[in-house]
Amino acid sequence: MQEIRKTVILNAPIEKVWKAVSTSEGIAAWWMANTFEPIVGQDFILHAGQFGDSPCKVTEIDPPYRVGFNWGKDWHLSFELEKLEDAKTEFTLVHSGWDESKVTEFGQPHSVIRGIMDSGWEGIVNKSLVNYVEA
């Protein structure tokens, strides 16, 4: 199954966006509470509200351009940043690991959850992240 990709141009310098995507406080401000630390190999938890806690592991830190981590048993998430002119930053979220033959930890088929997540990421990236870094 195809990965989810969401890209947005942010009216904020890359350093500000980097803090929003590479610190526990930043990630909590626009997405969800967590115990993230920007250390490759570090385990952390995403506190996913009604869905409980999700175990994660940091797989990549490349300041100020890329954060990557495994999420749950199947998924990988990366936040990719590109510095643009006029103190703007291109942000791309990539949510991969989708497999139509697999189910989530909650027994839901990836094929169903991918559509829900795709829609959810739309609002998180284009509203929550934008509002946070452009404030």
Phi, psi and omega in degrees: 000147183291142176293160174267131177231131176228123181237139179215146173266123182256137176275065181203146178292155184302326181297321179290318179294320179303315179298327180288334184248357184234012176230151179301315181297317180297311181298320180295328184290330183241348182231276180206157178301150187195174174241030184301138168226135185282064180230121180301132181092350182287129172279146175207173183239136166261123179272097190268037174055235183299341180269000178082195182268137179249125177285141181221164176216129179291128180248341183202134171224116180226081185297142347261040190249332188204135171236133177225144176204151173278140182233120182064207186272343189233333194264156170231138180236139172224145174246117184246131182241142175227127179286130178244171177292164176061038176056038176250160181223133172270126179247130175233127173261133176235119179246106184242178179102012181284137181212116185297345179270358183252161173236157179287176175302338182265008177081014180264137180297139176307323183298330178277313185292328180302316179296320178295315180294320179302313179295318179297316179298327179305310180288321181296313182286311188277346178242296186299309180295314179302309181301320182292308186282338180266000180289000000 
